[in-house]
Amino acid sequence: MKENKMQMNKNEASSRVDKKFYELKNNKKIALMPFIMAGDPNIEKTSEILLKLQENGADLIELGIPYSDPLADGPIIQLSASRALKSGTTPKKVIKLLESLKGKLNIPVILFTYLNPLLCFGFEHFCELASNAGVSGLIIPDLPLEEAYKFSKIVSNHSMDLVLLVAPTTPFERMKKISNHTKGFTYLVSVTGVTGERNKMESRVENLIAKLKEINNNPIAVGFGISTPEHVNKVREWGADGVIIGSAFVKRISSSSEKDVVNNVGRFCNDMRLAADKK
């Protein structure tokens, strides 16, 4: 019965993110979702990197908008945001970048940004511009669940998904509420703390995936701390529907010359794709 319900829900899915997860599930694959920071090292290279990620097997891309006070991010992504801000990156420039890639970048792009810049910009106006630029969803890590209800309606009105996060410390009842109100997928944070590379995956993630699957049929993508093919293999074995890799990509961008950065990121993406597909 549960399988039938899942099939019905996915057939009724209308968002680009829903459709991508449905397509991957039908092909018995998990979603590979790299995170990069827009404007690091500059907007022009970001454009090239996005296309290279698509070329090398990314199914969706999480694109960060740099912010001066990124509370959920560890040192690697904080420094990336600082470099992007120094290069003159703004929310408007990120939207213009995505507008320029329409027709070339064909996989769903989900913007990762904090709430304050969106409120300063004008939340509904931002959603309108982002949607017109081809954005498929938003992740706002500092948006509390109690505020998410009203913002999710605005995002949905502009044909995008507001993706909500579940942490290892989230109480079960609150986890249920978050999982029932997220759109596109549930973002499962694999660690307590900020983003960053880790040596190993915490085994409790397996239990969290199982709990979320009991609650509803949303796809589950695991992020924070995933940085090696072994991590990707483990998350797939535990039954997740997607894997989000951030700091490991950002680190390769920061350690590469401007001449080599696009190809270096592409090679790493291909390695992660092979790990995601390995049986």
C-alpha positions as a Markdown table, in Angstrom:
| # | Residue | x | y | z |
|---|---|---|---|---|
| 1 | Met | 0.0 | 0.0 | 0.0 |
| 2 | Lys | 2.8 | 2.4 | 0.9 |
| 3 | Glu | 4.5 | 1.7 | -2.5 |
| 4 | Asn | 1.2 | 2.5 | -4.3 |
| 5 | Lys | 0.9 | 5.8 | -2.4 |
| 6 | Met | 4.4 | 6.7 | -3.4 |
| 7 | Gln | 3.7 | 5.9 | -7.0 |
| 8 | Met | 0.6 | 8.0 | -7.0 |
| 9 | Asn | 2.3 | 11.0 | -5.3 |
| 10 | Lys | 5.2 | 11.0 | -7.7 |
| 11 | Asn | 2.9 | 10.8 | -10.7 |
| 12 | Glu | 1.1 | 13.8 | -9.4 |
| 13 | Ala | 4.3 | 15.7 | -8.8 |
| 14 | Ser | 4.5 | 19.0 | -10.6 |
| 15 | Ser | 7.8 | 20.6 | -9.5 |
| 16 | Arg | 11.1 | 20.0 | -11.3 |
| 17 | Val | 12.7 | 18.7 | -8.1 |
| 18 | Asp | 9.8 | 16.2 | -7.7 |
| 19 | Lys | 10.2 | 15.0 | -11.2 |
| 20 | Lys | 14.0 | 14.6 | -11.0 |
| 21 | Phe | 13.7 | 12.4 | -7.9 |
| 22 | Tyr | 10.9 | 10.4 | -9.5 |
| 23 | Glu | 13.0 | 9.9 | -12.6 |
| 24 | Leu | 16.1 | 8.8 | -10.5 |
| 25 | Lys | 14.0 | 6.4 | -8.4 |
| 26 | Asn | 12.6 | 4.8 | -11.5 |
| 27 | Asn | 16.2 | 4.3 | -12.7 |
| 28 | Lys | 17.3 | 3.0 | -9.3 |
| 29 | Lys | 19.7 | 5.8 | -8.8 |
| 30 | Ile | 20.3 | 8.3 | -6.0 |
| 31 | Ala | 20.6 | 12.0 | -6.6 |
| 32 | Leu | 24.0 | 13.6 | -6.7 |
| 33 | Met | 23.7 | 17.3 | -5.6 |
| 34 | Pro | 26.9 | 19.3 | -5.4 |
| 35 | Phe | 27.0 | 22.6 | -3.5 |
| 36 | Ile | 29.1 | 25.5 | -4.7 |
| 37 | Met | 29.2 | 29.2 | -3.7 |
| 38 | Ala | 28.1 | 31.6 | -6.5 |
| 39 | Gly | 30.9 | 34.1 | -7.2 |
| 40 | Asp | 33.8 | 32.0 | -5.9 |
| 41 | Pro | 36.3 | 32.7 | -7.4 |
| 42 | Asn | 34.1 | 34.9 | -9.6 |
| 43 | Ile | 30.7 | 34.9 | -11.4 |
| 44 | Glu | 32.2 | 34.0 | -14.8 |
| 45 | Lys | 33.9 | 30.9 | -13.4 |
| 46 | Thr | 30.7 | 30.0 | -11.5 |
| 47 | Ser | 28.9 | 29.8 | -14.8 |
| 48 | Glu | 31.6 | 27.4 | -16.2 |
| 49 | Ile | 31.6 | 25.3 | -13.1 |
| 50 | Leu | 27.8 | 24.9 | -13.1 |
| 51 | Leu | 27.8 | 23.6 | -16.7 |
| 52 | Lys | 30.8 | 21.3 | -15.9 |
| 53 | Leu | 28.9 | 19.8 | -12.9 |
| 54 | Gln | 25.9 | 19.1 | -15.2 |
| 55 | Glu | 28.3 | 17.5 | -17.7 |
| 56 | Asn | 29.9 | 15.3 | -15.1 |
| 57 | Gly | 26.8 | 13.7 | -13.6 |
| 58 | Ala | 25.2 | 16.2 | -11.1 |
| 59 | Asp | 21.4 | 15.6 | -10.9 |
| 60 | Leu | 20.7 | 18.9 | -9.1 |
| 61 | Ile | 22.9 | 21.7 | -7.9 |
| 62 | Glu | 22.7 | 23.6 | -4.6 |
| 63 | Leu | 24.0 | 27.1 | -5.3 |
| 64 | Gly | 24.9 | 29.3 | -2.4 |
| 65 | Ile | 24.3 | 33.1 | -2.3 |
| 66 | Pro | 27.2 | 34.6 | -0.3 |
| 67 | Tyr | 26.3 | 36.2 | 3.1 |
| 68 | Ser | 28.4 | 37.9 | 5.6 |
| 69 | Asp | 27.1 | 35.9 | 8.6 |
| 70 | Pro | 26.6 | 32.3 | 7.5 |
| 71 | Leu | 25.7 | 30.7 | 10.8 |
| 72 | Ala | 25.2 | 27.1 | 9.5 |
| 73 | Asp | 28.5 | 27.0 | 7.6 |
| 74 | Gly | 31.9 | 25.8 | 8.7 |
| 75 | Pro | 35.2 | 27.6 | 7.9 |
| 76 | Ile | 35.6 | 26.2 | 4.3 |
| 77 | Ile | 32.2 | 27.6 | 3.1 |
| 78 | Gln | 32.6 | 30.8 | 5.3 |
| 79 | Leu | 35.8 | 31.6 | 3.5 |
| 80 | Ser | 34.1 | 30.8 | 0.1 |
| 81 | Ala | 31.4 | 33.3 | 0.9 |
| 82 | Ser | 34.0 | 35.9 | 1.9 |
| 83 | Arg | 35.8 | 35.5 | -1.4 |
| 84 | Ala | 32.5 | 35.7 | -3.3 |
| 85 | Leu | 31.5 | 38.9 | -1.6 |
| 86 | Lys | 34.9 | 40.4 | -2.3 |
| 87 | Ser | 34.5 | 39.5 | -6.0 |
| 88 | Gly | 31.3 | 41.7 | -5.9 |
| 89 | Thr | 28.7 | 38.9 | -5.9 |
| 90 | Thr | 25.1 | 40.0 | -4.9 |
| 91 | Pro | 21.8 | 38.2 | -5.0 |
| 92 | Lys | 20.9 | 40.1 | -8.2 |
| 93 | Lys | 24.1 | 39.1 | -9.9 |
| 94 | Val | 23.4 | 35.4 | -9.0 |
| 95 | Ile | 19.9 | 35.7 | -10.6 |
| 96 | Lys | 21.4 | 37.3 | -13.7 |
| 97 | Leu | 24.0 | 34.5 | -13.9 |
| 98 | Leu | 21.2 | 31.9 | -13.9 |
| 99 | Glu | 19.2 | 33.9 | -16.5 |
| 100 | Ser | 22.2 | 33.7 | -18.8 |
| 101 | Leu | 22.3 | 29.9 | -18.5 |
| 102 | Lys | 18.7 | 29.2 | -19.4 |
| 103 | Gly | 18.6 | 26.6 | -22.1 |
| 104 | Lys | 22.1 | 25.4 | -21.2 |
| 105 | Leu | 21.8 | 24.5 | -17.5 |
| 106 | Asn | 18.9 | 22.0 | -17.6 |
| 107 | Ile | 19.1 | 20.3 | -14.2 |
| 108 | Pro | 17.2 | 21.8 | -11.1 |
| 109 | Val | 19.1 | 24.5 | -9.3 |
| 110 | Ile | 18.2 | 25.1 | -5.6 |
| 111 | Leu | 19.4 | 28.4 | -4.1 |
| 112 | Phe | 20.9 | 28.2 | -0.6 |
| 113 | Thr | 20.6 | 31.5 | 1.2 |
| 114 | Tyr | 19.9 | 33.0 | 4.6 |
| 115 | Leu | 16.6 | 34.8 | 5.5 |
| 116 | Asn | 17.9 | 38.3 | 6.2 |
| 117 | Pro | 19.2 | 39.0 | 2.6 |
| 118 | Leu | 15.9 | 37.8 | 1.2 |
| 119 | Leu | 13.9 | 40.1 | 3.5 |
| 120 | Cys | 16.1 | 43.0 | 2.6 |
| 121 | Phe | 15.7 | 42.2 | -1.1 |
| 122 | Gly | 11.9 | 41.7 | -0.7 |
| 123 | Phe | 11.0 | 38.1 | -0.3 |
| 124 | Glu | 8.2 | 37.9 | -2.9 |
| 125 | His | 10.2 | 40.0 | -5.4 |
| 126 | Phe | 13.2 | 37.7 | -5.0 |
| 127 | Cys | 11.0 | 34.6 | -5.6 |
| 128 | Glu | 9.6 | 36.1 | -8.7 |
| 129 | Leu | 13.0 | 36.9 | -10.2 |
| 130 | Ala | 14.5 | 33.6 | -9.1 |
| 131 | Ser | 11.6 | 31.6 | -10.7 |
| 132 | Asn | 11.9 | 33.6 | -13.9 |
| 133 | Ala | 15.6 | 32.8 | -14.0 |
| 134 | Gly | 14.8 | 29.0 | -13.8 |
| 135 | Val | 15.4 | 28.4 | -10.1 |
| 136 | Ser | 13.7 | 25.2 | -8.8 |
| 137 | Gly | 13.8 | 25.7 | -5.1 |
| 138 | Leu | 15.1 | 27.5 | -2.0 |
| 139 | Ile | 16.9 | 26.3 | 1.1 |
| 140 | Ile | 16.9 | 28.8 | 4.0 |
| 141 | Pro | 18.8 | 27.2 | 6.9 |
| 142 | Asp | 17.9 | 29.9 | 9.5 |
| 143 | Leu | 14.1 | 29.9 | 8.7 |
| 144 | Pro | 12.3 | 28.4 | 11.7 |
| 145 | Leu | 9.5 | 26.0 | 11.0 |
| 146 | Glu | 6.9 | 28.3 | 12.5 |
| 147 | Glu | 7.8 | 30.9 | 9.9 |
| 148 | Ala | 8.2 | 28.4 | 7.1 |
| 149 | Tyr | 4.5 | 27.9 | 6.6 |
| 150 | Lys | 3.8 | 31.3 | 5.2 |
| 151 | Phe | 7.0 | 31.6 | 3.2 |
| 152 | Ser | 6.5 | 28.2 | 1.7 |
| 153 | Lys | 3.2 | 29.4 | 0.1 |
| 154 | Ile | 5.0 | 32.3 | -1.5 |
| 155 | Val | 7.7 | 30.1 | -2.8 |
| 156 | Ser | 5.1 | 27.6 | -4.2 |
| 157 | Asn | 3.2 | 30.4 | -5.8 |
| 158 | His | 6.3 | 31.0 | -7.9 |
| 159 | Ser | 6.6 | 27.4 | -9.0 |
| 160 | Met | 9.5 | 26.6 | -6.6 |
| 161 | Asp | 10.0 | 24.3 | -3.6 |
| 162 | Leu | 11.0 | 25.5 | -0.1 |
| 163 | Val | 13.2 | 22.7 | 1.2 |
| 164 | Leu | 13.3 | 22.3 | 5.0 |
| 165 | Leu | 16.1 | 20.8 | 7.1 |
| 166 | Val | 16.0 | 18.0 | 9.8 |
| 167 | Ala | 18.9 | 17.7 | 12.2 |
| 168 | Pro | 20.1 | 14.8 | 14.4 |
| 169 | Thr | 18.9 | 16.7 | 17.4 |
| 170 | Thr | 15.4 | 17.4 | 16.0 |
| 171 | Pro | 12.7 | 15.9 | 18.3 |
| 172 | Phe | 10.6 | 13.3 | 16.6 |
| 173 | Glu | 7.3 | 15.2 | 16.7 |
| 174 | Arg | 9.0 | 18.3 | 15.2 |
| 175 | Met | 10.7 | 16.0 | 12.7 |
| 176 | Lys | 7.3 | 14.9 | 11.6 |
| 177 | Lys | 6.0 | 18.4 | 11.1 |
| 178 | Ile | 9.1 | 19.4 | 9.1 |
| 179 | Ser | 9.0 | 16.3 | 7.0 |
| 180 | Asn | 5.3 | 16.9 | 6.3 |
| 181 | His | 5.8 | 20.5 | 5.2 |
| 182 | Thr | 9.0 | 20.4 | 3.2 |
| 183 | Lys | 8.7 | 20.5 | -0.6 |
| 184 | Gly | 10.8 | 18.6 | -3.1 |
| 185 | Phe | 12.7 | 16.6 | -0.5 |
| 186 | Thr | 13.7 | 16.4 | 3.1 |
| 187 | Tyr | 17.2 | 17.7 | 3.8 |
| 188 | Leu | 18.7 | 15.5 | 6.5 |
| 189 | Val | 21.7 | 17.1 | 8.2 |
| 190 | Ser | 24.0 | 14.2 | 9.0 |
| 191 | Val | 25.9 | 15.9 | 11.9 |
| 192 | Thr | 25.4 | 18.1 | 14.8 |
| 193 | Gly | 27.1 | 21.4 | 14.0 |
| 194 | Val | 28.1 | 23.3 | 10.9 |
| 195 | Thr | 29.1 | 22.2 | 7.4 |
| 196 | Gly | 32.5 | 20.7 | 6.8 |
| 197 | Glu | 34.4 | 17.6 | 5.7 |
| 198 | Arg | 34.3 | 14.7 | 8.2 |
| 199 | Asn | 36.4 | 11.5 | 8.4 |
| 200 | Lys | 33.4 | 9.2 | 8.7 |
| 201 | Met | 29.7 | 9.1 | 8.5 |
| 202 | Glu | 27.8 | 8.9 | 11.8 |
| 203 | Ser | 25.9 | 5.6 | 12.1 |
| 204 | Arg | 22.9 | 7.3 | 13.6 |
| 205 | Val | 22.2 | 8.7 | 10.1 |
| 206 | Glu | 20.9 | 5.3 | 9.1 |
| 207 | Asn | 18.3 | 5.4 | 11.9 |
| 208 | Leu | 17.3 | 8.9 | 11.0 |
| 209 | Ile | 16.7 | 7.9 | 7.4 |
| 210 | Ala | 14.6 | 5.0 | 8.6 |
| 211 | Lys | 12.6 | 7.3 | 10.9 |
| 212 | Leu | 11.9 | 9.8 | 8.1 |
| 213 | Lys | 10.8 | 7.0 | 5.7 |
| 214 | Glu | 8.3 | 5.9 | 8.4 |
| 215 | Ile | 6.8 | 9.4 | 8.5 |
| 216 | Asn | 6.1 | 9.9 | 4.8 |
| 217 | Asn | 7.3 | 9.2 | 1.3 |
| 218 | Asn | 9.4 | 12.3 | 0.7 |
| 219 | Pro | 12.8 | 11.8 | -0.9 |
| 220 | Ile | 15.6 | 12.2 | 1.6 |
| 221 | Ala | 18.8 | 13.8 | 0.7 |
| 222 | Val | 21.7 | 13.7 | 3.2 |
| 223 | Gly | 24.2 | 16.6 | 3.6 |
| 224 | Phe | 26.8 | 18.1 | 5.8 |
| 225 | Gly | 30.1 | 16.2 | 6.2 |
| 226 | Ile | 29.9 | 14.1 | 3.1 |
| 227 | Ser | 33.3 | 14.3 | 1.3 |
| 228 | Thr | 34.4 | 10.9 | 0.0 |
| 229 | Pro | 33.2 | 8.1 | -2.3 |
| 230 | Glu | 33.0 | 5.9 | 0.8 |
| 231 | His | 30.6 | 8.4 | 2.4 |
| 232 | Val | 28.4 | 8.4 | -0.7 |
| 233 | Asn | 28.4 | 4.6 | -0.8 |
| 234 | Lys | 27.3 | 4.4 | 2.9 |
| 235 | Val | 24.5 | 6.9 | 2.4 |
| 236 | Arg | 23.2 | 5.0 | -0.6 |
| 237 | Glu | 23.3 | 1.7 | 1.4 |
| 238 | Trp | 21.3 | 3.3 | 4.2 |
| 239 | Gly | 18.5 | 4.0 | 1.8 |
| 240 | Ala | 18.8 | 7.8 | 1.2 |
| 241 | Asp | 17.5 | 9.1 | -2.1 |
| 242 | Gly | 20.2 | 11.8 | -2.5 |
| 243 | Val | 23.5 | 13.0 | -1.3 |
| 244 | Ile | 24.6 | 16.6 | -1.0 |
| 245 | Ile | 28.3 | 17.4 | -1.1 |
| 246 | Gly | 29.4 | 20.9 | -0.2 |
| 247 | Ser | 32.7 | 21.6 | 1.5 |
| 248 | Ala | 34.6 | 19.0 | -0.5 |
| 249 | Phe | 33.6 | 20.8 | -3.8 |
| 250 | Val | 34.3 | 24.2 | -2.3 |
| 251 | Lys | 37.7 | 23.1 | -1.0 |
| 252 | Arg | 38.7 | 22.0 | -4.6 |
| 253 | Ile | 37.6 | 25.4 | -5.9 |
| 254 | Ser | 39.7 | 27.2 | -3.4 |
| 255 | Ser | 42.8 | 25.1 | -3.9 |
| 256 | Ser | 42.7 | 25.2 | -7.7 |
| 257 | Ser | 44.2 | 27.8 | -10.0 |
| 258 | Glu | 41.7 | 29.8 | -12.0 |
| 259 | Lys | 42.9 | 28.0 | -15.1 |
| 260 | Asp | 42.4 | 24.5 | -13.6 |
| 261 | Val | 39.4 | 25.0 | -11.3 |
| 262 | Val | 36.6 | 24.0 | -13.8 |
| 263 | Asn | 38.3 | 20.7 | -14.8 |
| 264 | Asn | 39.3 | 19.9 | -11.2 |
| 265 | Val | 35.7 | 20.3 | -10.0 |
| 266 | Gly | 34.4 | 18.3 | -13.0 |
| 267 | Arg | 36.8 | 15.4 | -12.2 |
| 268 | Phe | 35.7 | 15.3 | -8.6 |
| 269 | Cys | 32.0 | 15.4 | -9.6 |
| 270 | Asn | 32.6 | 12.4 | -11.9 |
| 271 | Asp | 34.3 | 10.5 | -9.1 |
| 272 | Met | 31.2 | 11.1 | -6.9 |
| 273 | Arg | 28.9 | 10.1 | -9.7 |
| 274 | Leu | 30.7 | 6.8 | -10.0 |
| 275 | Ala | 30.4 | 6.3 | -6.2 |
| 276 | Ala | 26.7 | 7.1 | -6.3 |
| 277 | Asp | 26.1 | 4.6 | -9.1 |
| 278 | Lys | 28.3 | 1.8 | -7.7 |
| 279 | Lys | 26.4 | -1.3 | -6.6 |
